């Protein structure tokens, strides 16, 4: 819109010496320049977004791997404890079940 206003003003001011053909080629070259800059800006933005997405994906994969490792360790430790202390494990499970039953009963 601003380019149209400049073209209209430039055409009125330049009508004495250049004619309308000079104004049209100037506007056309500005339009092409603007298109080129817009394409370059879009490409830069896409490149930056791709780089950020890859960075966040790497972080997410690392967090997932850490969580998986922790879960496996916790599970292995729990299994080992139950094998070493079966009586305690059974009574602990019964106690937890009783408490949860009382909580959800109400």
C-alpha distance (Angstrom), angle and dihedral (degrees) to the residues before:
residue distance angle dihedral
X1 . . .
X2 3.80 . .
X3 3.79 89.4 .
X4 3.79 90.4 53.7
X5 3.80 90.6 52.5
X6 3.79 91.0 49.0
X7 3.80 90.8 47.6
X8 3.79 91.5 50.0
X9 3.78 92.1 47.8
X10 3.79 92.5 43.6
X11 3.81 90.8 50.4
X12 3.80 92.0 52.5
X13 3.79 94.2 46.3
X14 3.79 95.0 41.5
X15 3.80 96.6 45.2
X16 3.79 92.4 97.8
X17 3.80 97.2 62.5
X18 3.82 114.4 11.4
X19 3.74 109.8 34.8
X20 3.82 124.3 -143.6
X21 3.84 97.4 -65.7
X22 3.82 93.6 68.6
X23 3.80 92.4 51.6
X24 3.80 92.3 49.8
X25 3.80 94.7 53.4
X26 3.81 90.7 46.7
X27 3.81 91.0 51.7
X28 3.79 90.3 45.1
X29 3.79 92.4 52.4
X30 3.81 90.9 47.7
X31 3.78 89.6 50.1
X32 3.80 91.7 51.3
X33 3.81 90.4 47.1
X34 3.80 90.4 50.9
X35 3.80 91.1 48.8
X36 3.80 90.6 50.8
X37 3.80 92.3 49.5
X38 3.81 91.3 47.0
X39 3.81 91.9 50.6
X40 3.81 91.0 48.8
X41 3.81 91.6 48.2
X42 3.82 90.8 49.3
X43 3.80 91.0 49.3
X44 3.81 91.4 49.0
X45 3.79 90.6 49.0
X46 3.80 92.1 48.9
X47 3.79 91.0 48.6
X48 3.81 92.1 50.2
X49 3.81 91.8 46.9
X50 3.81 91.2 49.7
X51 3.79 91.2 50.2
X52 3.82 92.0 49.4
X53 3.81 91.4 47.5
X54 3.80 91.0 52.3
X55 3.80 90.6 48.4
X56 3.81 92.7 51.1
X57 3.79 91.1 44.7
X58 3.80 90.2 54.1
X59 3.79 90.9 49.7
X60 3.81 91.7 48.3
X61 3.81 92.0 49.6
X62 3.79 90.2 49.8
X63 3.83 92.1 49.0
X64 3.82 90.4 47.9
X65 3.79 91.1 50.8
X66 3.80 91.6 49.2
X67 3.81 92.0 48.7
X68 3.79 91.6 48.4
X69 3.80 91.4 50.4
X70 3.81 91.7 49.1
X71 3.81 91.9 48.9
X72 3.79 91.8 50.6
X73 3.80 91.4 48.1
X74 3.80 91.3 49.1
X75 3.79 91.2 48.8
X76 3.81 92.9 48.0
X77 3.80 91.7 47.9
X78 3.81 90.4 49.5
X79 3.79 92.7 49.8
X80 3.79 91.0 48.4
X81 3.83 91.6 50.0
X82 3.82 91.7 49.9
X83 3.82 91.2 50.1
X84 3.81 91.7 49.5
X85 3.84 95.7 41.9
X86 3.81 109.7 26.2
X87 3.82 95.9 157.9
X88 3.80 93.8 51.1
X89 3.80 90.4 46.1
X90 3.81 93.1 52.8
X91 3.81 94.0 47.3
X92 3.80 91.2 45.3
X93 3.80 90.8 52.0
X94 3.81 90.9 47.9
X95 3.81 91.3 49.8
X96 3.78 93.3 48.7
X97 3.78 90.8 47.3
X98 3.81 91.3 50.2
X99 3.81 93.0 50.0
X100 3.82 92.7 47.1
X101 3.80 89.9 47.7
X102 3.80 90.9 53.7
X103 3.82 91.9 47.6
X104 3.81 95.4 49.3
X105 3.80 93.5 40.4
X106 3.79 92.0 73.9
